[in-house]
Amino acid sequence: MGRLRNCIETRLSHGRAEEKGLANQISVRLYIPMTYDEVFKALADPTRRAIFEKLAVHGRNAKQLREGLGVSQPAVSQHLAALRSAGLVRERKEGRFVHYEVDPDGIGFLGAWLQKYRAYWPARMDDLNALLKDMDQ
Amino acid sequence: MTKANETIVQEYEVDAPPDKLWRAVSITEYREQWLPSGDLDGAEPLSLDEGRSVRYAMQEPEPPFRRSEVTFEIEPIGAGRSLFRITHRLTAGIEMRAANSNTRPGIRMAA
């Protein structure tokens, strides 16, 4: 009942596992590029996660980022480097400062989205099937 | 600049006839029970083809507030069963640059 028939995903051409995957009644977790490991590792650190969430609200430079975090400048730089290499954050020169922002084209940003919603829909389907049963009564 | 063409398509066989499935998907009180409005960007559909398909805007309630669109399609497959297709497309890359103002605070990312 409500079992998954097909799962098709189109990937960005600059992503690694590009092309489409078509799986018949197979688990949804087939196409997980290696970079997700890096994404999860990058976001597992609470400080790094805090930095990412700050940047998700709006971009900032390193000095603005440090405010309220209580983290040293070198530590912030390290965290930003990790977020960049995970494809979550990008930097842009703005006058004397470097401006950091979430990279909406980054493999981390996209990969994390895919990862989240591949698991999200089967869970919604469980609830939908439960509702359909209730509607019978 | 951005392609934002990341798309998830999942198809399910559902043990309910199309008209019943349609009610569960399109009537807000029912839809709320399996797809919370908090996960949507507005409870009203973006478009709707009566009995067949409906499209909603979605937005993550927490950072990075990625925006997307989901389309639900229903097809009869006989024996009182239906095919339910979910097509979920990330649109965030485009939306963020558009920086529209008719949205919840906090979602405008890069200025």
gemmi code that builds the backbone of each chain (N, CA, C; Angstrom):
import gemmi

chains = {
    "A": [
        ("MET", (0.826, -1.198, 0.000), (0.000, 0.000, 0.000), (0.858, 1.244, 0.000)),
        ("GLY", (0.620, 2.100, -0.973), (1.365, 3.341, -1.013), (2.852, 3.110, -1.125)),
        ("ARG", (3.208, 1.950, -1.649), (4.647, 1.717, -1.718), (5.226, 2.526, -2.867)),
        ("LEU", (6.451, 2.810, -2.756), (7.122, 3.638, -3.739), (7.314, 2.861, -5.022)),
        ("ARG", (6.813, 3.414, -6.110), (6.995, 2.751, -7.403), (8.260, 3.226, -8.086)),
        ("ASN", (8.331, 4.502, -8.255), (9.474, 5.044, -8.982), (10.092, 6.190, -8.220)),
        ("CYS", (11.354, 6.331, -8.402), (12.022, 7.476, -7.827), (12.991, 7.998, -8.866)),
        ("ILE", (12.693, 9.141, -9.373), (13.524, 9.700, -10.433), (14.111, 11.003, -9.930)),
        ("GLU", (15.353, 11.165, -10.109), (15.952, 12.419, -9.701), (16.822, 12.979, -10.794)),
        ("THR", (16.656, 14.229, -11.066), (17.566, 14.876, -12.002), (18.594, 15.620, -11.186)),
        ("ARG", (19.788, 15.534, -11.596), (20.864, 16.173, -10.853), (21.467, 17.289, -11.680)),
        ("LEU", (22.052, 18.213, -11.018), (22.757, 19.273, -11.719), (23.897, 18.681, -12.528)),
        ("SER", (24.124, 19.273, -13.687), (25.182, 18.722, -14.517), (26.546, 18.938, -13.878)),
        ("HIS", (26.678, 19.949, -13.039), (27.985, 20.111, -12.406), (28.083, 19.320, -11.100)),
        ("GLY", (27.004, 18.669, -10.733), (27.077, 17.768, -9.581), (27.792, 16.506, -9.997)),
        ("ARG", (28.038, 15.652, -9.051), (28.793, 14.465, -9.434), (27.901, 13.326, -9.916)),
        ("ALA", (26.875, 12.989, -9.161), (26.030, 11.883, -9.609), (24.961, 12.429, -10.538)),
        ("GLU", (25.355, 12.858, -11.738), (24.382, 13.492, -12.595), (23.520, 12.441, -13.287)),
        ("GLU", (22.769, 12.888, -14.259), (21.831, 12.026, -14.975), (20.676, 11.654, -14.058)),
        ("LYS", (19.816, 10.819, -14.564), (18.669, 10.442, -13.757), (18.861, 9.043, -13.199)),
        ("GLY", (18.316, 8.860, -12.063), (18.278, 7.513, -11.523), (16.843, 7.068, -11.558)),
        ("LEU", (16.594, 5.855, -11.930), (15.244, 5.336, -11.942), (15.256, 4.039, -11.165)),
        ("ALA", (14.533, 4.029, -10.102), (14.533, 2.831, -9.271), (13.108, 2.323, -9.132)),
        ("ASN", (12.903, 1.082, -9.377), (11.586, 0.491, -9.253), (11.459, -0.205, -7.920)),
        ("GLN", (10.603, 0.344, -7.081), (10.353, -0.249, -5.775), (11.631, -0.541, -5.010)),
        ("ILE", (12.566, 0.309, -5.199), (13.822, 0.159, -4.463), (13.880, 1.303, -3.459)),
        ("SER", (14.725, 1.141, -2.521), (14.849, 2.182, -1.508), (15.211, 3.511, -2.155)),
        ("VAL", (14.853, 4.571, -1.474), (15.025, 5.915, -2.012), (16.430, 6.436, -1.806)),
        ("ARG", (17.227, 5.669, -1.110), (18.507, 6.228, -0.684), (19.648, 5.750, -1.571)),
        ("LEU", (19.392, 5.715, -2.851), (20.400, 5.143, -3.730), (21.500, 6.122, -4.134)),
        ("TYR", (21.101, 7.348, -4.352), (22.049, 8.272, -4.946), (22.509, 9.294, -3.934)),
        ("ILE", (23.424, 8.914, -3.134), (23.952, 9.843, -2.142), (25.426, 10.094, -2.445)),
        ("PRO", (25.693, 11.223, -3.057), (27.084, 11.517, -3.384), (27.939, 11.591, -2.126)),
        ("MET", (29.204, 11.355, -2.303), (30.152, 11.389, -1.202), (30.135, 12.727, -0.476)),
        ("THR", (29.828, 13.796, -1.217), (29.916, 15.118, -0.614), (28.955, 15.287, 0.554)),
        ("TYR", (27.908, 14.499, 0.609), (26.975, 14.654, 1.727), (27.663, 14.393, 3.053)),
        ("ASP", (28.594, 13.438, 3.028), (29.370, 13.188, 4.238), (30.001, 14.483, 4.719)),
        ("GLU", (30.559, 15.188, 3.757), (31.237, 16.424, 4.100), (30.235, 17.467, 4.608)),
        ("VAL", (29.057, 17.478, 3.988), (28.016, 18.415, 4.415), (27.617, 18.138, 5.860)),
        ("PHE", (27.384, 16.865, 6.157), (26.957, 16.525, 7.515), (28.051, 16.798, 8.521)),
        ("LYS", (29.260, 16.475, 8.127), (30.388, 16.747, 9.017), (30.482, 18.246, 9.272)),
        ("ALA", (30.327, 19.008, 8.192), (30.456, 20.461, 8.318), (29.391, 21.016, 9.256)),
        ("LEU", (28.188, 20.448, 9.205), (27.086, 21.003, 10.000), (26.946, 20.335, 11.369)),
        ("ALA", (27.730, 19.283, 11.600), (27.641, 18.584, 12.885), (28.223, 19.442, 14.010)),
        ("ASP", (29.206, 20.255, 13.667), (29.814, 21.131, 14.665), (28.840, 22.263, 14.994)),
        ("PRO", (28.509, 22.440, 16.300), (27.482, 23.431, 16.668), (27.849, 24.864, 16.256)),
        ("THR", (29.116, 25.221, 16.403), (29.521, 26.580, 16.021), (29.368, 26.785, 14.519)),
        ("ARG", (29.779, 25.761, 13.779), (29.695, 25.867, 12.330), (28.239, 25.945, 11.887)),
        ("ARG", (27.413, 25.183, 12.580), (25.991, 25.215, 12.251), (25.407, 26.602, 12.530)),
        ("ALA", (25.844, 27.170, 13.656), (25.383, 28.524, 14.019), (25.809, 29.529, 12.949)),
        ("ILE", (27.040, 29.379, 12.465), (27.534, 30.280, 11.419), (26.706, 30.113, 10.153)),
        ("PHE", (26.453, 28.881, 9.796), (25.677, 28.615, 8.585), (24.261, 29.197, 8.702)),
        ("GLU", (23.669, 29.026, 9.861), (22.300, 29.529, 10.032), (22.260, 31.054, 10.024)),
        ("LYS", (23.289, 31.666, 10.559), (23.381, 33.130, 10.478), (23.464, 33.582, 9.026)),
        ("LEU", (24.306, 32.870, 8.268), (24.481, 33.242, 6.861), (23.226, 32.951, 6.050)),
        ("ALA", (22.463, 31.963, 6.502), (21.244, 31.624, 5.778), (20.216, 32.750, 5.881)),
        ("VAL", (20.265, 33.478, 6.982), (19.337, 34.593, 7.142), (19.789, 35.754, 6.252)),
        ("HIS", (21.049, 36.138, 6.353), (21.641, 37.002, 5.330), (23.150, 36.947, 5.392)),
        ("GLY", (23.769, 37.299, 4.259), (25.221, 37.230, 4.154), (25.893, 38.266, 5.067)),
        ("ARG", (27.095, 37.982, 5.466), (27.839, 38.880, 6.353), (29.330, 38.745, 6.074)),
        ("ASN", (30.121, 39.699, 6.622), (31.565, 39.498, 6.591), (31.989, 38.817, 7.894)),
        ("ALA", (33.274, 38.442, 7.955), (33.751, 37.632, 9.077), (33.578, 38.358, 10.417)),
        ("LYS", (33.765, 39.666, 10.407), (33.656, 40.448, 11.641), (32.206, 40.427, 12.139)),
        ("GLN", (31.281, 40.654, 11.241), (29.859, 40.614, 11.615), (29.465, 39.229, 12.103)),
        ("LEU", (30.068, 38.231, 11.490), (29.754, 36.851, 11.868), (30.168, 36.557, 13.303)),
        ("ARG", (31.292, 37.135, 13.703), (31.838, 36.844, 15.034), (30.953, 37.392, 16.148)),
        ("GLU", (30.222, 38.465, 15.844), (29.383, 39.105, 16.861), (28.395, 38.101, 17.448)),
        ("GLY", (28.458, 37.985, 18.774), (27.514, 37.109, 19.458), (27.898, 35.643, 19.449)),
        ("LEU", (28.974, 35.317, 18.768), (29.374, 33.909, 18.713), (30.446, 33.575, 19.744)),
        ("GLY", (31.217, 34.587, 20.136), (32.300, 34.367, 21.078), (33.356, 33.408, 20.557)),
        ("VAL", (33.693, 33.592, 19.307), (34.690, 32.726, 18.680), (35.787, 33.616, 18.099)),
        ("SER", (37.022, 33.137, 18.180), (38.146, 33.924, 17.693), (38.119, 34.036, 16.173)),
        ("GLN", (38.813, 35.061, 15.697), (38.894, 35.278, 14.249), (39.446, 34.053, 13.501)),
        ("PRO", (40.576, 33.477, 13.963), (41.096, 32.301, 13.235), (40.107, 31.133, 13.230)),
        ("ALA", (39.384, 30.966, 14.338), (38.404, 29.871, 14.403), (37.282, 30.093, 13.400)),
        ("VAL", (36.818, 31.337, 13.302), (35.766, 31.648, 12.325), (36.265, 31.351, 10.912)),
        ("SER", (37.512, 31.745, 10.635), (38.077, 31.484, 9.310), (38.091, 29.993, 9.005)),
        ("GLN", (38.474, 29.206, 10.013), (38.511, 27.750, 9.826), (37.121, 27.190, 9.537)),
        ("HIS", (36.156, 27.649, 10.309), (34.789, 27.182, 10.105), (34.287, 27.555, 8.720)),
        ("LEU", (34.578, 28.778, 8.305), (34.137, 29.230, 6.983), (34.787, 28.405, 5.885)),
        ("ALA", (36.057, 28.065, 6.079), (36.753, 27.243, 5.079), (36.079, 25.879, 4.959)),
        ("ALA", (35.695, 25.313, 6.092), (35.034, 24.000, 6.071), (33.676, 24.093, 5.370)),
        ("LEU", (32.938, 25.166, 5.652), (31.623, 25.346, 5.029), (31.771, 25.558, 3.518)),
        ("ARG", (32.832, 26.254, 3.137), (33.071, 26.470, 1.704), (33.411, 25.164, 1.012)),
        ("SER", (34.279, 24.370, 1.628), (34.701, 23.143, 0.954), (33.570, 22.119, 0.923)),
        ("ALA", (32.589, 22.273, 1.804), (31.416, 21.387, 1.760), (30.383, 21.885, 0.740)),
        ("GLY", (30.685, 23.009, 0.104), (29.768, 23.523, -0.915), (28.530, 24.169, -0.328)),
        ("LEU", (28.661, 24.703, 0.864), (27.500, 25.328, 1.512), (27.558, 26.850, 1.462)),
        ("VAL", (28.767, 27.366, 1.464), (28.950, 28.807, 1.585), (29.919, 29.279, 0.507)),
        ("ARG", (29.693, 30.497, 0.013), (30.649, 31.071, -0.928), (31.073, 32.440, -0.441)),
        ("GLU", (32.166, 32.939, -0.987), (32.664, 34.235, -0.552), (32.773, 35.179, -1.727)),
        ("ARG", (32.720, 36.458, -1.404), (32.744, 37.485, -2.442), (33.465, 38.680, -1.845)),
        ("LYS", (34.381, 39.226, -2.623), (35.141, 40.387, -2.172), (34.226, 41.614, -2.256)),
        ("GLU", (34.180, 42.356, -1.159), (33.341, 43.557, -1.151), (34.148, 44.666, -0.509)),
        ("GLY", (34.832, 45.472, -1.332), (35.726, 46.502, -0.794), (36.840, 45.863, -0.007)),
        ("ARG", (36.982, 46.287, 1.239), (38.070, 45.755, 2.066), (37.674, 44.434, 2.727)),
        ("PHE", (36.414, 44.103, 2.637), (35.941, 42.915, 3.349), (35.632, 41.763, 2.404)),
        ("VAL", (35.609, 40.594, 2.985), (35.113, 39.436, 2.245), (33.718, 39.136, 2.777)),
        ("HIS", (32.796, 39.072, 1.869), (31.386, 38.843, 2.217), (31.080, 37.358, 2.045)),
        ("TYR", (30.483, 36.768, 3.065), (30.143, 35.335, 2.997), (28.640, 35.162, 2.906)),
        ("GLU", (28.228, 34.215, 2.102), (26.789, 33.941, 1.977), (26.573, 32.470, 1.646)),
        ("VAL", (25.371, 32.004, 1.880), (25.022, 30.633, 1.502), (25.071, 30.530, -0.014)),
        ("ASP", (25.657, 29.470, -0.509), (25.800, 29.292, -1.950), (24.641, 28.458, -2.485)),
        ("PRO", (23.643, 29.116, -3.113), (22.455, 28.371, -3.562), (22.770, 27.444, -4.734)),
        ("ASP", (23.918, 27.621, -5.369), (24.312, 26.712, -6.452), (25.234, 25.619, -5.941)),
        ("GLY", (25.616, 25.703, -4.683), (26.599, 24.768, -4.134), (26.052, 23.365, -3.987)),
        ("ILE", (26.915, 22.414, -4.150), (26.509, 21.008, -4.071), (26.000, 20.692, -2.667)),
        ("GLY", (26.529, 21.363, -1.681), (26.084, 21.116, -0.309), (24.655, 21.560, -0.099)),
        ("PHE", (24.364, 22.749, -0.572), (23.034, 23.327, -0.447), (22.002, 22.445, -1.151)),
        ("LEU", (22.338, 22.048, -2.375), (21.415, 21.238, -3.168), (21.346, 19.814, -2.638)),
        ("GLY", (22.516, 19.291, -2.312), (22.565, 17.914, -1.841), (21.805, 17.738, -0.544)),
        ("ALA", (21.946, 18.717, 0.340), (21.254, 18.634, 1.624), (19.747, 18.705, 1.409)),
        ("TRP", (19.344, 19.466, 0.427), (17.907, 19.575, 0.112), (17.360, 18.233, -0.367)),
        ("LEU", (18.081, 17.646, -1.330), (17.672, 16.333, -1.855), (17.565, 15.311, -0.742)),
        ("GLN", (18.611, 15.277, 0.059), (18.687, 14.314, 1.145), (17.478, 14.435, 2.068)),
        ("LYS", (17.150, 15.671, 2.398), (16.063, 15.920, 3.329), (14.718, 15.475, 2.749)),
        ("TYR", (14.445, 15.863, 1.497), (13.106, 15.616, 0.971), (12.915, 14.211, 0.411)),
        ("ARG", (14.009, 13.519, 0.113), (13.851, 12.110, -0.261), (13.295, 11.319, 0.906)),
        ("ALA", (13.673, 11.724, 2.103), (13.147, 11.037, 3.290), (11.807, 11.640, 3.720)),
        ("TYR", (11.605, 12.897, 3.382), (10.404, 13.622, 3.810), (9.139, 13.041, 3.174)),
        ("TRP", (9.177, 12.801, 1.868), (7.950, 12.379, 1.176), (7.457, 11.002, 1.598)),
        ("PRO", (8.343, 10.012, 1.733), (7.837, 8.717, 2.230), (7.158, 8.849, 3.602)),
        ("ALA", (7.661, 9.737, 4.442), (7.027, 9.947, 5.750), (5.650, 10.593, 5.585)),
        ("ARG", (5.548, 11.572, 4.653), (4.239, 12.190, 4.391), (3.262, 11.135, 3.843)),
        ("MET", (3.789, 10.234, 3.017), (2.928, 9.197, 2.441), (2.375, 8.284, 3.520)),
        ("ASP", (3.171, 8.018, 4.540), (2.669, 7.214, 5.661), (1.466, 7.900, 6.295)),
        ("ASP", (1.590, 9.206, 6.501), (0.491, 9.967, 7.098), (-0.712, 10.026, 6.166)),
        ("LEU", (-0.439, 10.175, 4.869), (-1.537, 10.224, 3.896), (-2.299, 8.897, 3.878)),
        ("ASN", (-1.556, 7.803, 3.899), (-2.215, 6.491, 3.901), (-3.040, 6.272, 5.171)),
        ("ALA", (-2.513, 6.770, 6.280), (-3.259, 6.662, 7.540), (-4.553, 7.475, 7.448)),
        ("LEU", (-4.462, 8.658, 6.877), (-5.645, 9.507, 6.708), (-6.681, 8.820, 5.818)),
        ("LEU", (-6.218, 8.231, 4.721), (-7.149, 7.570, 3.793), (-7.895, 6.437, 4.493)),
        ("LYS", (-7.208, 5.775, 5.396), (-7.875, 4.710, 6.166), (-8.946, 5.301, 7.076)),
        ("ASP", (-8.616, 6.413, 7.720), (-9.559, 7.105, 8.608), (-10.791, 7.585, 7.852)),
        ("MET", (-10.573, 8.048, 6.637), (-11.677, 8.591, 5.847), (-12.704, 7.504, 5.529)),
        ("ASP", (-12.269, 6.244, 5.565), (-13.186, 5.129, 5.313), (-14.224, 5.004, 6.403)),
        ("GLN", (-13.777, 5.259, 7.633), (-14.617, 4.978, 8.786), (-15.755, 5.970, 8.942)),
    ],
    "B": [
        ("MET", (21.896, 32.472, -14.001), (23.118, 32.046, -13.320), (22.888, 30.692, -12.653)),
        ("THR", (21.896, 30.642, -11.789), (21.652, 29.356, -11.135), (20.742, 28.502, -11.991)),
        ("LYS", (20.894, 27.201, -11.882), (19.996, 26.322, -12.630), (18.824, 25.914, -11.754)),
        ("ALA", (19.103, 25.690, -10.504), (18.056, 25.320, -9.545), (17.117, 24.286, -10.123)),
        ("ASN", (17.670, 23.303, -10.798), (16.804, 22.306, -11.428), (16.834, 20.995, -10.666)),
        ("GLU", (17.172, 21.074, -9.421), (17.168, 19.865, -8.608), (15.717, 19.428, -8.404)),
        ("THR", (15.415, 18.223, -8.795), (14.028, 17.756, -8.767), (13.948, 16.343, -8.220)),
        ("ILE", (12.959, 16.102, -7.403), (12.670, 14.767, -6.899), (11.332, 14.337, -7.481)),
        ("VAL", (11.291, 13.155, -8.074), (10.018, 12.602, -8.528), (9.829, 11.256, -7.853)),
        ("GLN", (8.738, 11.115, -7.150), (8.432, 9.827, -6.528), (7.008, 9.441, -6.904)),
        ("GLU", (6.829, 8.178, -7.245), (5.494, 7.691, -7.586), (5.079, 6.604, -6.599)),
        ("TYR", (3.858, 6.698, -6.144), (3.347, 5.722, -5.190), (2.040, 5.139, -5.702)),
        ("GLU", (1.819, 3.874, -5.435), (0.508, 3.272, -5.638), (-0.250, 3.419, -4.332)),
        ("VAL", (-1.417, 4.014, -4.443), (-2.189, 4.269, -3.235), (-3.463, 3.437, -3.276)),
        ("ASP", (-3.797, 2.871, -2.118), (-4.955, 1.990, -2.026), (-6.219, 2.809, -1.770)),
        ("ALA", (-6.523, 3.686, -2.709), (-7.738, 4.506, -2.623), (-8.076, 4.953, -4.037)),
        ("PRO", (-9.366, 5.091, -4.350), (-9.748, 5.551, -5.680), (-9.361, 7.023, -5.878)),
        ("PRO", (-9.174, 7.446, -7.122), (-8.707, 8.810, -7.410), (-9.534, 9.918, -6.742)),
        ("ASP", (-10.878, 9.782, -6.704), (-11.674, 10.888, -6.153), (-11.456, 11.045, -4.647)),
        ("LYS", (-11.277, 9.928, -3.987), (-11.026, 9.995, -2.543), (-9.623, 10.573, -2.277)),
        ("LEU", (-8.665, 10.117, -3.048), (-7.304, 10.630, -2.911), (-7.286, 12.136, -3.193)),
        ("TRP", (-8.064, 12.533, -4.180), (-8.134, 13.956, -4.528), (-8.632, 14.791, -3.344)),
        ("ARG", (-9.645, 14.266, -2.657), (-10.165, 14.992, -1.491), (-9.094, 15.110, -0.405)),
        ("ALA", (-8.362, 14.017, -0.197), (-7.322, 14.028, 0.846), (-6.208, 15.025, 0.518)),
        ("VAL", (-6.025, 15.273, -0.778), (-4.928, 16.134, -1.212), (-5.369, 17.594, -1.324)),
        ("SER", (-6.608, 17.815, -1.749), (-7.009, 19.182, -2.097), (-7.820, 19.889, -1.012)),
        ("ILE", (-8.460, 19.161, -0.138), (-9.232, 19.817, 0.928), (-8.285, 20.124, 2.089)),
        ("THR", (-8.218, 21.389, 2.429), (-7.201, 21.847, 3.391), (-7.216, 21.056, 4.696)),
        ("GLU", (-8.409, 20.809, 5.248), (-8.509, 20.111, 6.535), (-7.914, 18.703, 6.441)),
        ("TYR", (-8.109, 18.056, 5.321), (-7.501, 16.736, 5.114), (-6.003, 16.864, 4.847)),
        ("ARG", (-5.660, 17.782, 3.961), (-4.257, 17.943, 3.578), (-3.389, 18.229, 4.802)),
        ("GLU", (-3.916, 19.050, 5.713), (-3.207, 19.383, 6.949), (-2.774, 18.139, 7.731)),
        ("GLN", (-3.532, 17.068, 7.583), (-3.268, 15.875, 8.391), (-2.086, 15.050, 7.891)),
        ("TRP", (-1.665, 15.332, 6.670), (-0.474, 14.601, 6.202), (0.604, 15.539, 5.670)),
        ("LEU", (0.219, 16.760, 5.319), (1.184, 17.747, 4.837), (0.892, 19.068, 5.544)),
        ("PRO", (1.618, 19.352, 6.636), (1.319, 20.529, 7.449), (1.527, 21.831, 6.674)),
        ("SER", (0.636, 22.783, 6.903), (0.743, 24.071, 6.220), (2.055, 24.778, 6.548)),
        ("GLY", (2.623, 24.470, 7.718), (3.893, 25.082, 8.097), (5.027, 24.751, 7.140)),
        ("ASP", (4.887, 23.649, 6.418), (5.912, 23.269, 5.446), (5.656, 23.911, 4.086)),
        ("LEU", (4.483, 24.508, 3.943), (4.144, 25.157, 2.676), (4.427, 26.647, 2.773)),
        ("ASP", (4.505, 27.276, 1.626), (4.621, 28.723, 1.575), (3.253, 29.247, 1.141)),
        ("GLY", (2.327, 29.242, 2.077), (0.945, 29.608, 1.763), (0.106, 28.365, 1.570)),
        ("ALA", (-1.074, 28.342, 2.203), (-1.929, 27.153, 2.165), (-2.690, 27.027, 0.849)),
        ("GLU", (-2.737, 28.114, 0.074), (-3.464, 28.073, -1.196), (-2.590, 27.487, -2.298)),
        ("PRO", (-3.172, 26.623, -3.133), (-2.392, 26.059, -4.233), (-1.973, 27.136, -5.236)),
        ("LEU", (-0.838, 26.909, -5.891), (-0.395, 27.799, -6.963), (-1.247, 27.576, -8.204)),
        ("SER", (-1.598, 26.312, -8.428), (-2.460, 25.982, -9.552), (-3.137, 24.660, -9.251)),
        ("LEU", (-4.197, 24.392, -9.997), (-5.005, 23.224, -9.670), (-5.748, 22.758, -10.919)),
        ("ASP", (-5.702, 21.474, -11.168), (-6.454, 20.875, -12.265), (-7.405, 19.869, -11.603)),
        ("GLU", (-8.645, 20.291, -11.440), (-9.628, 19.569, -10.626), (-9.568, 18.048, -10.803)),
        ("GLY", (-9.326, 17.360, -9.703), (-9.333, 15.910, -9.717), (-8.048, 15.274, -10.217)),
        ("ARG", (-7.155, 16.089, -10.743), (-5.973, 15.510, -11.370), (-4.648, 15.976, -10.780)),
        ("SER", (-4.492, 17.259, -10.613), (-3.194, 17.712, -10.097), (-3.343, 19.023, -9.338)),
        ("VAL", (-2.428, 19.223, -8.426), (-2.407, 20.457, -7.647), (-0.949, 20.786, -7.318)),
        ("ARG", (-0.649, 22.083, -7.306), (0.733, 22.518, -7.122), (0.802, 23.515, -5.965)),
        ("TYR", (1.730, 23.282, -5.067), (1.909, 24.161, -3.913), (3.329, 24.732, -3.883)),
        ("ALA", (3.449, 25.933, -3.332), (4.775, 26.483, -3.034), (5.183, 25.980, -1.657)),
        ("MET", (6.444, 25.646, -1.521), (6.944, 25.184, -0.233), (8.134, 26.045, 0.178)),
        ("GLN", (8.277, 26.144, 1.486), (9.464, 26.798, 1.999), (9.831, 26.180, 3.332)),
        ("GLU", (11.113, 25.929, 3.503), (11.556, 25.357, 4.771), (11.281, 26.346, 5.896)),
        ("PRO", (10.761, 25.858, 7.023), (10.471, 26.752, 8.144), (11.738, 27.168, 8.897)),
        ("GLU", (12.868, 26.533, 8.614), (14.104, 26.894, 9.306), (15.214, 27.149, 8.276)),
        ("PRO", (16.316, 27.747, 8.697), (17.395, 28.025, 7.747), (17.819, 26.749, 7.032)),
        ("PRO", (18.217, 26.809, 5.772), (18.354, 28.018, 4.951), (17.080, 28.434, 4.207)),
        ("PHE", (15.926, 28.085, 4.682), (14.661, 28.568, 4.126), (14.537, 28.335, 2.623)),
        ("ARG", (14.992, 27.173, 2.175), (14.947, 26.927, 0.724), (13.507, 26.855, 0.225)),
        ("ARG", (13.297, 27.457, -0.926), (11.973, 27.469, -1.528), (11.880, 26.419, -2.616)),
        ("SER", (10.696, 25.880, -2.783), (10.505, 24.844, -3.792), (9.036, 24.810, -4.190)),
        ("GLU", (8.752, 24.013, -5.187), (7.365, 23.804, -5.611), (7.112, 22.317, -5.695)),
        ("VAL", (5.941, 21.911, -5.249), (5.610, 20.496, -5.335), (4.293, 20.343, -6.104)),
        ("THR", (4.281, 19.369, -7.008), (3.073, 19.057, -7.763), (2.641, 17.636, -7.429)),
        ("PHE", (1.379, 17.490, -7.070), (0.819, 16.154, -6.836), (-0.090, 15.810, -8.005)),
        ("GLU", (0.140, 14.652, -8.602), (-0.700, 14.209, -9.713), (-1.345, 12.878, -9.355)),
        ("ILE", (-2.578, 12.743, -9.752), (-3.340, 11.533, -9.445), (-3.825, 10.896, -10.732)),
        ("GLU", (-3.580, 9.599, -10.872), (-4.072, 8.871, -12.049), (-4.724, 7.578, -11.588)),
        ("PRO", (-5.843, 7.203, -12.238), (-6.466, 5.924, -11.887), (-5.628, 4.763, -12.425)),
        ("ILE", (-5.500, 3.708, -11.645), (-4.818, 2.512, -12.160), (-5.715, 1.287, -12.013)),
        ("GLY", (-6.997, 1.522, -11.773), (-7.950, 0.422, -11.716), (-8.025, -0.234, -10.350)),
        ("ALA", (-9.027, -1.060, -10.164), (-9.233, -1.818, -8.923), (-9.295, -0.903, -7.710)),
        ("GLY", (-9.843, 0.300, -7.907), (-9.999, 1.224, -6.789), (-8.693, 1.773, -6.271)),
        ("ARG", (-7.688, 1.704, -7.096), (-6.384, 2.211, -6.667), (-5.951, 3.391, -7.537)),
        ("SER", (-4.953, 4.119, -7.049), (-4.491, 5.301, -7.771), (-2.975, 5.350, -7.808)),
        ("LEU", (-2.509, 6.031, -8.848), (-1.096, 6.367, -8.895), (-0.963, 7.797, -8.372)),
        ("PHE", (-0.043, 7.983, -7.473), (0.183, 9.302, -6.882), (1.613, 9.710, -7.193)),
        ("ARG", (1.752, 10.781, -7.966), (3.102, 11.210, -8.353), (3.434, 12.538, -7.672)),
        ("ILE", (4.575, 12.552, -7.018), (5.068, 13.759, -6.350), (6.254, 14.293, -7.147)),
        ("THR", (6.135, 15.517, -7.644), (7.252, 16.145, -8.347), (7.644, 17.391, -7.563)),
        ("HIS", (8.809, 17.345, -7.006), (9.236, 18.391, -6.074), (10.496, 19.056, -6.627)),
        ("ARG", (10.399, 20.344, -6.878), (11.482, 21.048, -7.566), (11.981, 22.208, -6.710)),
        ("LEU", (13.280, 22.240, -6.555), (13.905, 23.326, -5.797), (13.909, 24.599, -6.637)),
        ("THR", (13.416, 25.682, -6.077), (13.398, 26.941, -6.819), (14.183, 28.028, -6.111)),
        ("ALA", (14.777, 27.664, -4.993), (15.391, 28.656, -4.109), (16.381, 29.562, -4.805)),
        ("GLY", (17.217, 29.003, -5.638), (18.263, 29.804, -6.256), (17.701, 31.004, -6.975)),
        ("ILE", (16.579, 30.789, -7.660), (15.952, 31.875, -8.401), (15.277, 32.845, -7.434)),
        ("GLU", (14.508, 32.289, -6.522), (13.729, 33.114, -5.608), (14.610, 34.048, -4.788)),
        ("MET", (15.739, 33.527, -4.354), (16.576, 34.334, -3.478), (17.076, 35.576, -4.199)),
        ("ARG", (17.336, 35.418, -5.480), (17.824, 36.576, -6.220), (16.699, 37.544, -6.525)),
        ("ALA", (15.505, 37.008, -6.655), (14.365, 37.870, -6.931), (14.076, 38.761, -5.731)),
        ("ALA", (14.436, 38.301, -4.541), (14.283, 39.090, -3.316), (12.907, 39.738, -3.224)),
        ("ASN", (11.874, 38.970, -3.417), (10.535, 39.554, -3.344), (10.167, 39.825, -1.890)),
        ("SER", (9.227, 40.704, -1.709), (8.979, 41.211, -0.371), (7.698, 40.644, 0.251)),
        ("ASN", (6.938, 39.861, -0.509), (5.653, 39.394, 0.021), (5.813, 38.083, 0.777)),
        ("THR", (6.925, 37.963, 1.488), (7.203, 36.694, 2.135), (7.528, 36.903, 3.600)),
        ("ARG", (7.605, 35.803, 4.310), (7.926, 35.883, 5.730), (9.291, 36.514, 5.935)),
        ("PRO", (9.501, 37.166, 7.084), (10.818, 37.755, 7.322), (11.875, 36.669, 7.452)),
        ("GLY", (13.064, 37.033, 7.111), (14.167, 36.109, 7.331), (14.502, 35.237, 6.147)),
        ("ILE", (13.701, 35.299, 5.112), (13.988, 34.385, 4.021), (14.817, 35.027, 2.927)),
        ("ARG", (14.844, 36.340, 2.912), (15.712, 36.944, 1.907), (17.142, 36.684, 2.300)),
        ("MET", (17.870, 36.078, 1.437), (19.211, 35.661, 1.842), (20.223, 36.708, 1.395)),
        ("ALA", (20.923, 36.458, 0.335), (21.903, 37.439, -0.112), (21.170, 38.670, -0.620)),
        ("ALA", (21.579, 39.830, -0.164), (20.904, 41.060, -0.597), (21.269, 41.368, -2.049)),
    ],
}
model = gemmi.Model(1)
for chain_id, residues in chains.items():
    chain = gemmi.Chain(chain_id)
    for i, (resn, *xyz) in enumerate(residues, 1):
        res = gemmi.Residue()
        res.name, res.seqid = resn, gemmi.SeqId(i, " ")
        for name, pos in zip(("N", "CA", "C"), xyz):
            atom = gemmi.Atom()
            atom.name, atom.element = name, gemmi.Element(name[0])
            atom.pos, atom.b_iso = gemmi.Position(*pos), 0.0
            res.add_atom(atom)
        chain.add_residue(res)
    model.add_chain(chain)
structure = gemmi.Structure()
structure.add_model(model)
structure.setup_entities()
